[in-house]
Structures are given as C-alpha cells and as structure tokens.
C-alpha cells in the first residue's frame, strides 16, 4: 500500500491514510480534518494512547486482552492481541 491524501470535490483536505488497492476498504484513515505526517512518531503516539486508555481497566490477573483495536485506537485495520507473553 501507499499513503493516500483524500480531498473533497472542492479540493479541500479531508484526511490522510493508508491505501490498499486490493482491499474492499481502499483507504484506512489515520488522521482527518487536521493534517499529520504519517511516520513512526504518529504510530508510537497512537500505541501509547491505546496503552494509556487500558491502564486500570484490565485486571492484573488477566493475561489475554486486546492491545490495539483498529479504528477505535486511531490505527484503522490494525488489531493486536496479547496472550500471556505473546503479541
């Protein structure tokens, strides 16, 4: 895939995301309304926020849970689960 920038019919910026020409969902939006650079910093920040959102919610005796939940964590199309020490 590639990075895709989406504009409306008046050529106004709408969003930026990841493009996959073979997927039924052609663009997985990573940022909308405000421009953002797509790179390691953005991904690191989204993963950090996802981990922060789960702090205090997951019981300490649980060893299986969803670490990243796609669009809800601003990482469309990415799902990451933890089972014990395996990601």
Secondary structure, 3 states (H helix, E strand, C coil): CEEEEEECCCCCEEEEEEECCCCCCCEEEEEECCCCCCCHHHHHHHHHHHHHHHCCCCCCCCCEEEEEEHHHHCCCCCEEEEECCEC
